[in-house]
């Protein structure tokens, strides 16, 4: 294998790696967005539970 063939092979490998990295980047970005949505939902659920807990405590105190 001469230098020209070696360079050609290296470019091919790099191009394949770039394509795979683009797919990985899309997956990571998608996972990030899902994680942010889950985090927002967890914050909302935490607030709802805290409000429910306060309501139960107020009702218990009235009884």
CHARMM internal coordinates of N, CA and C (Angstrom, degrees):
IC EDIT
DIST 1 N 1 CA 1.4636
DIST 1 CA 1 C 1.5309
ANGL 1 N 1 CA 1 C 107.82
DIST 1 C 2 N 1.3104
ANGL 1 CA 1 C 2 N 115.83
DIHE 1 N 1 CA 1 C 2 N 123.61
DIST 2 N 2 CA 1.4620
ANGL 1 C 2 N 2 CA 118.99
DIHE 1 CA 1 C 2 N 2 CA 179.71
DIST 2 CA 2 C 1.5318
ANGL 2 N 2 CA 2 C 110.57
DIHE 1 C 2 N 2 CA 2 C -88.12
DIST 2 C 3 N 1.3189
ANGL 2 CA 2 C 3 N 116.57
DIHE 2 N 2 CA 2 C 3 N 176.56
DIST 3 N 3 CA 1.4682
ANGL 2 C 3 N 3 CA 121.66
DIHE 2 CA 2 C 3 N 3 CA -176.38
DIST 3 CA 3 C 1.5257
ANGL 3 N 3 CA 3 C 112.30
DIHE 2 C 3 N 3 CA 3 C -60.16
DIST 3 C 4 N 1.3161
ANGL 3 CA 3 C 4 N 116.96
DIHE 3 N 3 CA 3 C 4 N -40.37
DIST 4 N 4 CA 1.4667
ANGL 3 C 4 N 4 CA 120.97
DIHE 3 CA 3 C 4 N 4 CA -179.31
DIST 4 CA 4 C 1.5303
ANGL 4 N 4 CA 4 C 110.89
DIHE 3 C 4 N 4 CA 4 C -61.52
DIST 4 C 5 N 1.3156
ANGL 4 CA 4 C 5 N 116.04
DIHE 4 N 4 CA 4 C 5 N -44.37
DIST 5 N 5 CA 1.4698
ANGL 4 C 5 N 5 CA 120.40
DIHE 4 CA 4 C 5 N 5 CA 179.03
DIST 5 CA 5 C 1.5274
ANGL 5 N 5 CA 5 C 110.85
DIHE 4 C 5 N 5 CA 5 C -66.29
DIST 5 C 6 N 1.3175
ANGL 5 CA 5 C 6 N 115.82
DIHE 5 N 5 CA 5 C 6 N -38.15
DIST 6 N 6 CA 1.4697
ANGL 5 C 6 N 6 CA 120.62
DIHE 5 CA 5 C 6 N 6 CA 179.23
DIST 6 CA 6 C 1.5263
ANGL 6 N 6 CA 6 C 110.46
DIHE 5 C 6 N 6 CA 6 C -63.86
DIST 6 C 7 N 1.3191
ANGL 6 CA 6 C 7 N 117.07
DIHE 6 N 6 CA 6 C 7 N -45.11
DIST 7 N 7 CA 1.4672
ANGL 6 C 7 N 7 CA 121.46
DIHE 6 CA 6 C 7 N 7 CA 178.80
DIST 7 CA 7 C 1.5234
ANGL 7 N 7 CA 7 C 109.82
DIHE 6 C 7 N 7 CA 7 C -63.18
DIST 7 C 8 N 1.3238
ANGL 7 CA 7 C 8 N 116.70
DIHE 7 N 7 CA 7 C 8 N -42.02
DIST 8 N 8 CA 1.4652
ANGL 7 C 8 N 8 CA 121.52
DIHE 7 CA 7 C 8 N 8 CA 179.08
DIST 8 CA 8 C 1.5318
ANGL 8 N 8 CA 8 C 110.65
DIHE 7 C 8 N 8 CA 8 C -61.28
DIST 8 C 9 N 1.3284
ANGL 8 CA 8 C 9 N 116.36
DIHE 8 N 8 CA 8 C 9 N -43.60
DIST 9 N 9 CA 1.4629
ANGL 8 C 9 N 9 CA 121.16
DIHE 8 CA 8 C 9 N 9 CA 178.66
DIST 9 CA 9 C 1.5294
ANGL 9 N 9 CA 9 C 110.84
DIHE 8 C 9 N 9 CA 9 C -64.77
DIST 9 C 10 N 1.3197
ANGL 9 CA 9 C 10 N 116.74
DIHE 9 N 9 CA 9 C 10 N -43.05
DIST 10 N 10 CA 1.4654
ANGL 9 C 10 N 10 CA 120.51
DIHE 9 CA 9 C 10 N 10 CA 179.29
DIST 10 CA 10 C 1.5282
ANGL 10 N 10 CA 10 C 110.95
DIHE 9 C 10 N 10 CA 10 C -62.20
DIST 10 C 11 N 1.3194
ANGL 10 CA 10 C 11 N 117.03
DIHE 10 N 10 CA 10 C 11 N -41.18
DIST 11 N 11 CA 1.4651
ANGL 10 C 11 N 11 CA 120.47
DIHE 10 CA 10 C 11 N 11 CA 178.45
DIST 11 CA 11 C 1.5222
ANGL 11 N 11 CA 11 C 110.96
DIHE 10 C 11 N 11 CA 11 C -64.03
DIST 11 C 12 N 1.3230
ANGL 11 CA 11 C 12 N 116.13
DIHE 11 N 11 CA 11 C 12 N -38.98
DIST 12 N 12 CA 1.4685
ANGL 11 C 12 N 12 CA 120.28
DIHE 11 CA 11 C 12 N 12 CA 178.32
DIST 12 CA 12 C 1.5289
ANGL 12 N 12 CA 12 C 110.34
DIHE 11 C 12 N 12 CA 12 C -63.49
DIST 12 C 13 N 1.3244
ANGL 12 CA 12 C 13 N 115.71
DIHE 12 N 12 CA 12 C 13 N -45.45
DIST 13 N 13 CA 1.4692
ANGL 12 C 13 N 13 CA 120.52
DIHE 12 CA 12 C 13 N 13 CA 179.83
DIST 13 CA 13 C 1.5251
ANGL 13 N 13 CA 13 C 110.33
DIHE 12 C 13 N 13 CA 13 C -62.48
DIST 13 C 14 N 1.3108
ANGL 13 CA 13 C 14 N 117.03
DIHE 13 N 13 CA 13 C 14 N -43.55
DIST 14 N 14 CA 1.4706
ANGL 13 C 14 N 14 CA 121.13
DIHE 13 CA 13 C 14 N 14 CA 179.57
DIST 14 CA 14 C 1.5233
ANGL 14 N 14 CA 14 C 110.55
DIHE 13 C 14 N 14 CA 14 C -63.42
DIST 14 C 15 N 1.3226
ANGL 14 CA 14 C 15 N 116.77
DIHE 14 N 14 CA 14 C 15 N -40.42
DIST 15 N 15 CA 1.4623
ANGL 14 C 15 N 15 CA 120.80
DIHE 14 CA 14 C 15 N 15 CA 178.95
DIST 15 CA 15 C 1.5340
ANGL 15 N 15 CA 15 C 110.65
DIHE 14 C 15 N 15 CA 15 C -63.20
DIST 15 C 16 N 1.3334
ANGL 15 CA 15 C 16 N 116.65
DIHE 15 N 15 CA 15 C 16 N -41.99
DIST 16 N 16 CA 1.4665
ANGL 15 C 16 N 16 CA 120.94
DIHE 15 CA 15 C 16 N 16 CA 177.32
DIST 16 CA 16 C 1.5291
ANGL 16 N 16 CA 16 C 110.77
DIHE 15 C 16 N 16 CA 16 C -64.27
DIST 16 C 17 N 1.3202
ANGL 16 CA 16 C 17 N 116.23
DIHE 16 N 16 CA 16 C 17 N -41.98
DIST 17 N 17 CA 1.4662
ANGL 16 C 17 N 17 CA 120.12
DIHE 16 CA 16 C 17 N 17 CA 178.75
DIST 17 CA 17 C 1.5243
ANGL 17 N 17 CA 17 C 110.71
DIHE 16 C 17 N 17 CA 17 C -63.99
DIST 17 C 18 N 1.3224
ANGL 17 CA 17 C 18 N 116.67
DIHE 17 N 17 CA 17 C 18 N -40.70
DIST 18 N 18 CA 1.4659
ANGL 17 C 18 N 18 CA 120.40
DIHE 17 CA 17 C 18 N 18 CA 178.13
DIST 18 CA 18 C 1.5265
ANGL 18 N 18 CA 18 C 110.90
DIHE 17 C 18 N 18 CA 18 C -60.66
DIST 18 C 19 N 1.3311
ANGL 18 CA 18 C 19 N 116.71
DIHE 18 N 18 CA 18 C 19 N -42.11
DIST 19 N 19 CA 1.4653
ANGL 18 C 19 N 19 CA 120.66
DIHE 18 CA 18 C 19 N 19 CA 179.12
DIST 19 CA 19 C 1.5271
ANGL 19 N 19 CA 19 C 110.48
DIHE 18 C 19 N 19 CA 19 C -63.19
DIST 19 C 20 N 1.3173
ANGL 19 CA 19 C 20 N 116.85
DIHE 19 N 19 CA 19 C 20 N -42.91
DIST 20 N 20 CA 1.4623
ANGL 19 C 20 N 20 CA 120.76
DIHE 19 CA 19 C 20 N 20 CA 178.82
DIST 20 CA 20 C 1.5271
ANGL 20 N 20 CA 20 C 111.14
DIHE 19 C 20 N 20 CA 20 C -66.29
DIST 20 C 21 N 1.3225
ANGL 20 CA 20 C 21 N 116.91
DIHE 20 N 20 CA 20 C 21 N -38.03
DIST 21 N 21 CA 1.4640
ANGL 20 C 21 N 21 CA 120.52
DIHE 20 CA 20 C 21 N 21 CA 178.20
DIST 21 CA 21 C 1.5256
ANGL 21 N 21 CA 21 C 111.52
DIHE 20 C 21 N 21 CA 21 C -66.48
DIST 21 C 22 N 1.3188
ANGL 21 CA 21 C 22 N 117.41
DIHE 21 N 21 CA 21 C 22 N -34.77
DIST 22 N 22 CA 1.4640
ANGL 21 C 22 N 22 CA 120.28
DIHE 21 CA 21 C 22 N 22 CA 176.78
DIST 22 CA 22 C 1.5247
ANGL 22 N 22 CA 22 C 110.61
DIHE 21 C 22 N 22 CA 22 C -63.97
DIST 22 C 23 N 1.3289
ANGL 22 CA 22 C 23 N 116.53
DIHE 22 N 22 CA 22 C 23 N -41.47
DIST 23 N 23 CA 1.4661
ANGL 22 C 23 N 23 CA 120.50
DIHE 22 CA 22 C 23 N 23 CA 177.37
DIST 23 CA 23 C 1.5229
ANGL 23 N 23 CA 23 C 109.73
DIHE 22 C 23 N 23 CA 23 C -63.80
DIST 23 C 24 N 1.3215
ANGL 23 CA 23 C 24 N 116.81
DIHE 23 N 23 CA 23 C 24 N -43.57
DIST 24 N 24 CA 1.4654
ANGL 23 C 24 N 24 CA 121.25
DIHE 23 CA 23 C 24 N 24 CA 178.48
DIST 24 CA 24 C 1.5204
ANGL 24 N 24 CA 24 C 110.58
DIHE 23 C 24 N 24 CA 24 C -61.67
DIST 24 C 25 N 1.3249
ANGL 24 CA 24 C 25 N 116.87
DIHE 24 N 24 CA 24 C 25 N -42.07
DIST 25 N 25 CA 1.4644
ANGL 24 C 25 N 25 CA 120.79
DIHE 24 CA 24 C 25 N 25 CA 179.07
DIST 25 CA 25 C 1.5298
ANGL 25 N 25 CA 25 C 110.75
DIHE 24 C 25 N 25 CA 25 C -60.87
DIST 25 C 26 N 1.3203
ANGL 25 CA 25 C 26 N 117.24
DIHE 25 N 25 CA 25 C 26 N -42.91
DIST 26 N 26 CA 1.4624
ANGL 25 C 26 N 26 CA 120.78
DIHE 25 CA 25 C 26 N 26 CA 178.42
DIST 26 CA 26 C 1.5247
ANGL 26 N 26 CA 26 C 110.93
DIHE 25 C 26 N 26 CA 26 C -61.86
DIST 26 C 27 N 1.3255
ANGL 26 CA 26 C 27 N 116.31
DIHE 26 N 26 CA 26 C 27 N -41.13
DIST 27 N 27 CA 1.4621
ANGL 26 C 27 N 27 CA 120.76
DIHE 26 CA 26 C 27 N 27 CA 179.48
DIST 27 CA 27 C 1.5224
ANGL 27 N 27 CA 27 C 111.02
DIHE 26 C 27 N 27 CA 27 C -65.55
DIST 27 C 28 N 1.3185
ANGL 27 CA 27 C 28 N 116.73
DIHE 27 N 27 CA 27 C 28 N -43.83
DIST 28 N 28 CA 1.4678
ANGL 27 C 28 N 28 CA 121.06
DIHE 27 CA 27 C 28 N 28 CA 179.73
DIST 28 CA 28 C 1.5272
ANGL 28 N 28 CA 28 C 110.36
DIHE 27 C 28 N 28 CA 28 C -64.48
DIST 28 C 29 N 1.3247
ANGL 28 CA 28 C 29 N 117.10
DIHE 28 N 28 CA 28 C 29 N -42.10
DIST 29 N 29 CA 1.4645
ANGL 28 C 29 N 29 CA 121.12
DIHE 28 CA 28 C 29 N 29 CA 178.89
DIST 29 CA 29 C 1.5211
ANGL 29 N 29 CA 29 C 110.58
DIHE 28 C 29 N 29 CA 29 C -63.33
DIST 29 C 30 N 1.3131
ANGL 29 CA 29 C 30 N 116.61
DIHE 29 N 29 CA 29 C 30 N -43.05
DIST 30 N 30 CA 1.4653
ANGL 29 C 30 N 30 CA 120.91
DIHE 29 CA 29 C 30 N 30 CA 178.36
DIST 30 CA 30 C 1.5295
ANGL 30 N 30 CA 30 C 110.68
DIHE 29 C 30 N 30 CA 30 C -62.85
DIST 30 C 31 N 1.3225
ANGL 30 CA 30 C 31 N 116.07
DIHE 30 N 30 CA 30 C 31 N -43.62
DIST 31 N 31 CA 1.4653
ANGL 30 C 31 N 31 CA 120.76
DIHE 30 CA 30 C 31 N 31 CA 178.69
DIST 31 CA 31 C 1.5221
ANGL 31 N 31 CA 31 C 110.79
DIHE 30 C 31 N 31 CA 31 C -62.60
DIST 31 C 32 N 1.3203
ANGL 31 CA 31 C 32 N 117.00
DIHE 31 N 31 CA 31 C 32 N -38.81
DIST 32 N 32 CA 1.4680
ANGL 31 C 32 N 32 CA 121.06
DIHE 31 CA 31 C 32 N 32 CA 177.93
DIST 32 CA 32 C 1.5220
ANGL 32 N 32 CA 32 C 110.34
DIHE 31 C 32 N 32 CA 32 C -61.33
DIST 32 C 33 N 1.3245
ANGL 32 CA 32 C 33 N 116.55
DIHE 32 N 32 CA 32 C 33 N -46.24
DIST 33 N 33 CA 1.4645
ANGL 32 C 33 N 33 CA 119.86
DIHE 32 CA 32 C 33 N 33 CA -179.29
DIST 33 CA 33 C 1.5351
ANGL 33 N 33 CA 33 C 111.10
DIHE 32 C 33 N 33 CA 33 C -63.01
DIST 33 C 34 N 1.3199
ANGL 33 CA 33 C 34 N 116.32
DIHE 33 N 33 CA 33 C 34 N -40.97
DIST 34 N 34 CA 1.4627
ANGL 33 C 34 N 34 CA 120.24
DIHE 33 CA 33 C 34 N 34 CA 177.56
DIST 34 CA 34 C 1.5257
ANGL 34 N 34 CA 34 C 109.98
DIHE 33 C 34 N 34 CA 34 C -62.61
DIST 34 C 35 N 1.3251
ANGL 34 CA 34 C 35 N 116.89
DIHE 34 N 34 CA 34 C 35 N -43.56
DIST 35 N 35 CA 1.4670
ANGL 34 C 35 N 35 CA 121.02
DIHE 34 CA 34 C 35 N 35 CA 179.69
DIST 35 CA 35 C 1.5239
ANGL 35 N 35 CA 35 C 111.11
DIHE 34 C 35 N 35 CA 35 C -62.37
DIST 35 C 36 N 1.3333
ANGL 35 CA 35 C 36 N 117.40
DIHE 35 N 35 CA 35 C 36 N -38.97
DIST 36 N 36 CA 1.4677
ANGL 35 C 36 N 36 CA 120.44
DIHE 35 CA 35 C 36 N 36 CA 178.76
DIST 36 CA 36 C 1.5245
ANGL 36 N 36 CA 36 C 111.20
DIHE 35 C 36 N 36 CA 36 C -66.19
DIST 36 C 37 N 1.3247
ANGL 36 CA 36 C 37 N 116.83
DIHE 36 N 36 CA 36 C 37 N -39.54
DIST 37 N 37 CA 1.4672
ANGL 36 C 37 N 37 CA 120.39
DIHE 36 CA 36 C 37 N 37 CA 177.61
DIST 37 CA 37 C 1.5276
ANGL 37 N 37 CA 37 C 110.20
DIHE 36 C 37 N 37 CA 37 C -65.21
DIST 37 C 38 N 1.3244
ANGL 37 CA 37 C 38 N 116.49
DIHE 37 N 37 CA 37 C 38 N -43.91
DIST 38 N 38 CA 1.4657
ANGL 37 C 38 N 38 CA 120.50
DIHE 37 CA 37 C 38 N 38 CA 178.38
DIST 38 CA 38 C 1.5222
ANGL 38 N 38 CA 38 C 110.10
DIHE 37 C 38 N 38 CA 38 C -61.62
DIST 38 C 39 N 1.3217
ANGL 38 CA 38 C 39 N 117.37
DIHE 38 N 38 CA 38 C 39 N -42.34
DIST 39 N 39 CA 1.4633
ANGL 38 C 39 N 39 CA 121.39
DIHE 38 CA 38 C 39 N 39 CA 178.84
DIST 39 CA 39 C 1.5246
ANGL 39 N 39 CA 39 C 110.96
DIHE 38 C 39 N 39 CA 39 C -60.50
DIST 39 C 40 N 1.3274
ANGL 39 CA 39 C 40 N 116.49
DIHE 39 N 39 CA 39 C 40 N -44.31
DIST 40 N 40 CA 1.4634
ANGL 39 C 40 N 40 CA 120.04
DIHE 39 CA 39 C 40 N 40 CA 178.00
DIST 40 CA 40 C 1.5181
ANGL 40 N 40 CA 40 C 111.60
DIHE 39 C 40 N 40 CA 40 C -61.96
DIST 40 C 41 N 1.3170
ANGL 40 CA 40 C 41 N 116.39
DIHE 40 N 40 CA 40 C 41 N -42.09
DIST 41 N 41 CA 1.4669
ANGL 40 C 41 N 41 CA 120.61
DIHE 40 CA 40 C 41 N 41 CA 178.63
DIST 41 CA 41 C 1.5262
ANGL 41 N 41 CA 41 C 110.72
DIHE 40 C 41 N 41 CA 41 C -65.10
DIST 41 C 42 N 1.3260
ANGL 41 CA 41 C 42 N 116.92
DIHE 41 N 41 CA 41 C 42 N -39.63
DIST 42 N 42 CA 1.4671
ANGL 41 C 42 N 42 CA 120.24
DIHE 41 CA 41 C 42 N 42 CA 178.29
DIST 42 CA 42 C 1.5264
ANGL 42 N 42 CA 42 C 110.73
DIHE 41 C 42 N 42 CA 42 C -63.66
DIST 42 C 43 N 1.3212
ANGL 42 CA 42 C 43 N 117.41
DIHE 42 N 42 CA 42 C 43 N -41.19
DIST 43 N 43 CA 1.4660
ANGL 42 C 43 N 43 CA 120.74
DIHE 42 CA 42 C 43 N 43 CA 177.10
DIST 43 CA 43 C 1.5253
ANGL 43 N 43 CA 43 C 110.50
DIHE 42 C 43 N 43 CA 43 C -60.52
DIST 43 C 44 N 1.3302
ANGL 43 CA 43 C 44 N 116.29
DIHE 43 N 43 CA 43 C 44 N -45.24
DIST 44 N 44 CA 1.4609
ANGL 43 C 44 N 44 CA 120.67
DIHE 43 CA 43 C 44 N 44 CA 179.48
DIST 44 CA 44 C 1.5241
ANGL 44 N 44 CA 44 C 110.86
DIHE 43 C 44 N 44 CA 44 C -62.41
DIST 44 C 45 N 1.3207
ANGL 44 CA 44 C 45 N 117.03
DIHE 44 N 44 CA 44 C 45 N -46.33
DIST 45 N 45 CA 1.4633
ANGL 44 C 45 N 45 CA 120.61
DIHE 44 CA 44 C 45 N 45 CA -179.32
DIST 45 CA 45 C 1.5305
ANGL 45 N 45 CA 45 C 111.15
DIHE 44 C 45 N 45 CA 45 C -63.76
DIST 45 C 46 N 1.3280
ANGL 45 CA 45 C 46 N 116.95
DIHE 45 N 45 CA 45 C 46 N -37.10
DIST 46 N 46 CA 1.4653
ANGL 45 C 46 N 46 CA 120.67
DIHE 45 CA 45 C 46 N 46 CA 177.85
DIST 46 CA 46 C 1.5250
ANGL 46 N 46 CA 46 C 110.40
DIHE 45 C 46 N 46 CA 46 C -62.27
DIST 46 C 47 N 1.3316
ANGL 46 CA 46 C 47 N 116.78
DIHE 46 N 46 CA 46 C 47 N -44.29
DIST 47 N 47 CA 1.4665
ANGL 46 C 47 N 47 CA 120.42
DIHE 46 CA 46 C 47 N 47 CA 178.52
DIST 47 CA 47 C 1.5237
ANGL 47 N 47 CA 47 C 110.99
DIHE 46 C 47 N 47 CA 47 C -63.70
DIST 47 C 48 N 1.3250
ANGL 47 CA 47 C 48 N 116.94
DIHE 47 N 47 CA 47 C 48 N -41.51
DIST 48 N 48 CA 1.4637
ANGL 47 C 48 N 48 CA 120.05
DIHE 47 CA 47 C 48 N 48 CA 178.97
DIST 48 CA 48 C 1.5267
ANGL 48 N 48 CA 48 C 111.32
DIHE 47 C 48 N 48 CA 48 C -62.94
DIST 48 C 49 N 1.3220
ANGL 48 CA 48 C 49 N 116.52
DIHE 48 N 48 CA 48 C 49 N -41.75
DIST 49 N 49 CA 1.4683
ANGL 48 C 49 N 49 CA 120.36
DIHE 48 CA 48 C 49 N 49 CA 178.93
DIST 49 CA 49 C 1.5230
ANGL 49 N 49 CA 49 C 110.55
DIHE 48 C 49 N 49 CA 49 C -66.08
DIST 49 C 50 N 1.3317
ANGL 49 CA 49 C 50 N 116.95
DIHE 49 N 49 CA 49 C 50 N -40.48
DIST 50 N 50 CA 1.4645
ANGL 49 C 50 N 50 CA 120.01
DIHE 49 CA 49 C 50 N 50 CA 177.76
DIST 50 CA 50 C 1.5254
ANGL 50 N 50 CA 50 C 110.62
DIHE 49 C 50 N 50 CA 50 C -62.34
DIST 50 C 51 N 1.3307
ANGL 50 CA 50 C 51 N 117.17
DIHE 50 N 50 CA 50 C 51 N -42.65
DIST 51 N 51 CA 1.4661
ANGL 50 C 51 N 51 CA 120.52
DIHE 50 CA 50 C 51 N 51 CA 177.87
DIST 51 CA 51 C 1.5225
ANGL 51 N 51 CA 51 C 111.06
DIHE 50 C 51 N 51 CA 51 C -63.92
DIST 51 C 52 N 1.3161
ANGL 51 CA 51 C 52 N 116.86
DIHE 51 N 51 CA 51 C 52 N -41.31
DIST 52 N 52 CA 1.4612
ANGL 51 C 52 N 52 CA 120.87
DIHE 51 CA 51 C 52 N 52 CA 177.85
DIST 52 CA 52 C 1.5204
ANGL 52 N 52 CA 52 C 110.27
DIHE 51 C 52 N 52 CA 52 C -62.75
DIST 52 C 53 N 1.3200
ANGL 52 CA 52 C 53 N 116.62
DIHE 52 N 52 CA 52 C 53 N -43.26
DIST 53 N 53 CA 1.4624
ANGL 52 C 53 N 53 CA 121.22
DIHE 52 CA 52 C 53 N 53 CA 179.41
DIST 53 CA 53 C 1.5268
ANGL 53 N 53 CA 53 C 110.80
DIHE 52 C 53 N 53 CA 53 C -61.07
DIST 53 C 54 N 1.3365
ANGL 53 CA 53 C 54 N 116.31
DIHE 53 N 53 CA 53 C 54 N -42.65
DIST 54 N 54 CA 1.4664
ANGL 53 C 54 N 54 CA 120.04
DIHE 53 CA 53 C 54 N 54 CA 177.81
DIST 54 CA 54 C 1.5290
ANGL 54 N 54 CA 54 C 110.72
DIHE 53 C 54 N 54 CA 54 C -63.20
DIST 54 C 55 N 1.3249
ANGL 54 CA 54 C 55 N 116.30
DIHE 54 N 54 CA 54 C 55 N -41.57
DIST 55 N 55 CA 1.4641
ANGL 54 C 55 N 55 CA 120.14
DIHE 54 CA 54 C 55 N 55 CA 178.84
DIST 55 CA 55 C 1.5157
ANGL 55 N 55 CA 55 C 112.12
DIHE 54 C 55 N 55 CA 55 C -63.75
DIST 55 C 56 N 1.3128
ANGL 55 CA 55 C 56 N 116.81
DIHE 55 N 55 CA 55 C 56 N -41.45
DIST 56 N 56 CA 1.4668
ANGL 55 C 56 N 56 CA 121.16
DIHE 55 CA 55 C 56 N 56 CA 178.62
DIST 56 CA 56 C 1.5226
ANGL 56 N 56 CA 56 C 109.79
DIHE 55 C 56 N 56 CA 56 C -65.41
DIST 56 C 57 N 1.3221
ANGL 56 CA 56 C 57 N 116.87
DIHE 56 N 56 CA 56 C 57 N -40.79
DIST 57 N 57 CA 1.4670
ANGL 56 C 57 N 57 CA 120.54
DIHE 56 CA 56 C 57 N 57 CA 179.71
DIST 57 CA 57 C 1.5310
ANGL 57 N 57 CA 57 C 110.70
DIHE 56 C 57 N 57 CA 57 C -64.63
DIST 57 C 58 N 1.3312
ANGL 57 CA 57 C 58 N 116.98
DIHE 57 N 57 CA 57 C 58 N -42.72
DIST 58 N 58 CA 1.4657
ANGL 57 C 58 N 58 CA 120.54
DIHE 57 CA 57 C 58 N 58 CA 178.10
DIST 58 CA 58 C 1.5236
ANGL 58 N 58 CA 58 C 111.08
DIHE 57 C 58 N 58 CA 58 C -62.47
DIST 58 C 59 N 1.3120
ANGL 58 CA 58 C 59 N 116.02
DIHE 58 N 58 CA 58 C 59 N -42.51
DIST 59 N 59 CA 1.4660
ANGL 58 C 59 N 59 CA 120.14
DIHE 58 CA 58 C 59 N 59 CA 179.34
DIST 59 CA 59 C 1.5183
ANGL 59 N 59 CA 59 C 110.75
DIHE 58 C 59 N 59 CA 59 C -65.65
DIST 59 C 60 N 1.3199
ANGL 59 CA 59 C 60 N 116.99
DIHE 59 N 59 CA 59 C 60 N -41.06
DIST 60 N 60 CA 1.4657
ANGL 59 C 60 N 60 CA 120.83
DIHE 59 CA 59 C 60 N 60 CA 178.60
DIST 60 CA 60 C 1.5199
ANGL 60 N 60 CA 60 C 110.83
DIHE 59 C 60 N 60 CA 60 C -62.85
DIST 60 C 61 N 1.3202
ANGL 60 CA 60 C 61 N 117.09
DIHE 60 N 60 CA 60 C 61 N -39.71
DIST 61 N 61 CA 1.4614
ANGL 60 C 61 N 61 CA 120.66
DIHE 60 CA 60 C 61 N 61 CA 179.51
DIST 61 CA 61 C 1.5247
ANGL 61 N 61 CA 61 C 111.36
DIHE 60 C 61 N 61 CA 61 C -66.22
DIST 61 C 62 N 1.3306
ANGL 61 CA 61 C 62 N 117.21
DIHE 61 N 61 CA 61 C 62 N -33.57
DIST 62 N 62 CA 1.4640
ANGL 61 C 62 N 62 CA 120.88
DIHE 61 CA 61 C 62 N 62 CA 178.91
DIST 62 CA 62 C 1.5217
ANGL 62 N 62 CA 62 C 111.67
DIHE 61 C 62 N 62 CA 62 C -71.11
DIST 62 C 63 N 1.3213
ANGL 62 CA 62 C 63 N 115.89
DIHE 62 N 62 CA 62 C 63 N -29.29
DIST 63 N 63 CA 1.4602
ANGL 62 C 63 N 63 CA 119.46
DIHE 62 CA 62 C 63 N 63 CA 179.70
DIST 63 CA 63 C 1.5024
ANGL 63 N 63 CA 63 C 109.10
DIHE 62 C 63 N 63 CA 63 C -77.89
END
COOR INIT
IC SEED 1 N 1 CA 1 C
IC BUILD
